[in-house]
Amino acid sequence: MAQPLAGLINPETALTFPDLNAVTPASALELTQTNKIQPEPCDFIRTDLPSCSVIRPTSTRLGGAVATLKSFTDDLLFVGQSREFFEFSMQLATAADSARRQL
């Protein structure tokens, strides 16, 4: 968790929510960076849109566009869609996963 919730203890279960931003050996790992695992408002997409939360996947293979499309398809979210829909969606997902930031 990020502040102000970090360090919170559930009084019924004694479950503790650690401060993932605290300086520890684990804090050097990408998996504990709270800006990657907890949605936080951002405005980098377009300045004319309100702030929104963006969750970044830790890996394209497990959480990228193709993996998400396959998951939605396996969950039967797109039942009844045409073959063309699936082909086009997969083209878009593949292109999204292949995209790289230009510096």
C-alpha positions in Angstrom: 0.0 0.0 0.0 0.9 3.6 -0.4 0.4 6.3 2.2 -1.9 7.1 3.9 -3.1 3.5 4.0 0.2 1.9 4.5 0.8 0.4 7.9 -2.9 0.0 8.5 -4.0 -3.0 10.6 -7.4 -4.7 10.3 -8.7 -4.9 13.9 -10.7 -8.0 13.3 -8.1 -10.1 11.4 -4.8 -8.4 12.4 -4.0 -8.3 8.7 -1.4 -5.6 8.2 -1.0 -3.6 5.0 2.7 -2.9 4.6 4.2 0.4 3.4 5.6 -0.8 0.0 7.3 2.6 -0.4 9.4 2.0 2.8 13.1 1.7 2.2 13.8 -2.0 2.3 15.6 -4.5 0.1 12.3 -5.4 -1.5 11.6 -1.8 -2.3 14.3 -2.0 -5.0 12.1 -4.5 -6.9 9.7 -3.4 -9.6 7.0 -5.6 -8.2 6.7 -3.5 -5.0 6.6 -0.1 -6.7 3.1 1.2 -5.7 2.7 3.2 -8.8 2.7 -0.1 -10.7 0.4 -2.1 -8.5 -2.0 0.5 -7.1 -3.9 2.7 -9.5 -3.1 6.4 -9.0 -4.5 9.4 -10.9 -2.5 10.5 -13.9 -2.9 12.9 -16.7 -0.3 11.8 -19.2 -2.7 10.3 -21.8 -4.3 13.6 -22.9 -4.5 16.9 -21.2 -8.1 17.5 -22.2 -9.3 14.4 -20.3 -9.8 14.3 -16.5 -7.2 12.4 -14.4 -7.7 8.6 -14.5 -6.1 5.6 -13.0 -3.9 3.4 -15.1 -2.7 0.0 -14.1 0.5 -1.0 -15.8 1.0 -4.8 -16.2 4.2 -6.2 -14.9 4.8 -8.3 -18.1 3.3 -8.2 -21.5 3.2 -12.0 -21.6 0.9 -12.1 -18.6 -0.9 -8.8 -18.7 -0.5 -7.3 -22.1 -3.2 -6.7 -24.7 -3.0 -10.2 -26.3 -3.2 -11.9 -22.9 -6.1 -9.7 -21.9 -7.9 -10.4 -25.2 -7.4 -14.1 -24.7 -8.7 -13.9 -21.2 -11.8 -12.0 -22.2 -12.4 -14.5 -25.0 -11.9 -17.5 -22.7 -14.4 -15.9 -20.3 -16.9 -15.9 -23.2 -17.1 -12.1 -23.0 -17.2 -11.9 -26.8 -19.7 -14.8 -27.5 -21.4 -14.1 -30.8 -18.8 -11.9 -32.3 -17.7 -12.6 -35.9 -14.4 -14.1 -37.0 -13.4 -10.7 -38.4 -14.0 -9.1 -34.9 -11.5 -11.6 -33.4 -8.9 -11.2 -36.2 -9.1 -7.4 -36.0 -9.0 -7.4 -32.2 -5.9 -9.7 -32.2 -4.2 -7.4 -34.8 -4.8 -4.4 -32.5 -3.6 -6.3 -29.4 -0.5 -7.6 -31.1 0.4 -4.1 -32.3 -0.2 -2.7 -28.8 2.1 -5.3 -27.2 4.8 -4.6 -29.9 4.7 -0.9 -29.4 7.8 0.7 -27.9 8.2 4.2 -26.5 10.2 6.5 -28.8 12.8 8.6 -27.0 
